[in-house]
Amino acid sequence: MNHQLTVVDHPLIQHKLSLLRRAKTPTAVFRQLLREISMLLAYEVTRDLMLTRRRIETPLMEMDAPCLSGKKLALISILRAGNGLLDGVLELIPSARVGYVGLYRDENTLQAVEYYFKVPAELEDRLVITLDPMLATGNSVVAALTRLKKAGARNIRFMCLLAAPEGVEHLYQAHPDVPVFTAALDARLNELGYILPGLGDAGDRLYGTK
Ligand code: URA
């Protein structure tokens, strides 16, 4: 199992996740809960960001104040469900640069097929946080990370809402250098590649499509 797997078990996240999992939770509430959880997850994903000291003036005196150092982060949303995590993370890190990777899942092979790729410049100098709520088979995220590395990314973290053990293992085999942050590690996948107990199709629940 992935030694770089962090299950963020903060009680607020766990409570919100239980509300979000319910089949009867309406679209607007689902979206809001996902936004709230993504902010809380982002807090943990960014816990060890490097700081530098900068001279500032408070109303009373000068001080060397801690500020984030280095280039702006890059947030990469794996379309379309990744956007459900993106808004909350951007609220916490508003100056982050944003990119999108468009992949669809071939329903027969469950393999990821790329249809869109647009990412910030100088990826190699940024912390890249890749976002997709569901780590199921891992096919999409493995393909997305391979593509991001080809574009120069070297320091990558993956943030999701739910992970299946199969997906975690797949991701670890393909990209052992990428730490994974999730709100829960669920039991397994079903024969259609859905996470159990899961929450259903995250994109459909987020956007009210079916
Ligand atoms: N994608 C989803 O949206 N849900 C799953 O359970 C698996 C993949």
Boltz pocket constraint, residues with backbone or C-beta under 6 A from the ligand:
constraints:
  - pocket:
      binder: B
      contacts: [[A, 81], [A, 134], [A, 136], [A, 193], [A, 194], [A, 195], [A, 196], [A, 198], [A, 199], [A, 200], [A, 201], [A, 202], [A, 203]]
      max_distance: 6.0
